[in-house]
Amino acid sequence: MTPEKSAIVMRHVEYGDYDVILTLFSRSKGKISVIAKNARKSRRRFSGRLELFSVLHPDCSQPKAGGIPVLREVDLLEPFENLRSDFIRMGYAAYWCEILCFWLEEGAAQPEVYDLLETMLRELHIGKVRPEILSLLLQLRFLTLAGLAPGLDTCGGCGAALVEVRAGRIRFDYGRSHILCGTCSPLAKVSAMAPGTVKTLCWLQRRKYQGAGRMQFSGDAAREGLFFLESFLSFHMGRDFRSLKFLRSVRSSGTLAAQTLSFPVRRLKA
């Protein structure tokens, strides 16, 4: 099976009485939607192979009259079952998929972004690297690939290097997408971070993944970095991500009612 034909299940919607509509992130075709006819009626045909966050090889046919492609068969490549059995892992995986599902264009291949998501889902499933570190990495790398990377190494006003910015906390202007020194700080949407958090984000920003799992990250720095990147993404994409509310609830409480598991799935009438 070639990697080019693989796809990640980003969204799962029940349609009518028996069908399921899937939003897939294909490495070769980008974001695509397909319908699995009778997927909830026939347990033998697609049993356990259409789960959220799974990596699969879909075989689809295009109806002659047009419309959404029909999923005929599927080979399951990576089930990543741990992502659906743990609230924290599920929350991070759902958040990442919602970001990309919103940003991706239908039918436009983004192989680097695909490889990023599959790598982070695999690492999240294995569990050797802390989920918050993986989320920092994914968001920073995605922002770079999307041309939205925040400027964390120089002041957006005067160009002063990070090491020259003298402040108890370093301010960040969401509008300019840059850190600011005390002199240049405008009356704008500004957040503030500890210098150590900004330096660590800079370090992560220069790496795809290598060595990040060995990096020591304090709890406060991880929380501050996550809050910044999640807010930065929402600001620039003009969207409050539903899965982010779920994730933040899980992070703050540690547990959540079982029915919350259904949040990525909704039902449509045929």
Secondary structure, 3 states (H helix, E strand, C coil): CCHHHCEEEEEEEEECCCEEEEEEEECCCEEEEEEECCCCCCHHHHCCCCCCCCEEEEEEECCCCCCCCEEEEEEEEECCHHHHCCHHHHHHHHHHHHHHHHHCCECCCCHHHHHHHHHHHHHHHHCCCCHHHHHHHHHHHHHHHCCCCCEEEEECCCCCEHHHCCCCCEEEECCCCEEECCCCCCCCCEEEECHHHHHHHHHHHCCCCCCHHHCCCCHHHHHHHHHHHHHHHHHHHCCCCHHHHHHHHHHHHCCCCHHHHHCCEEEECC
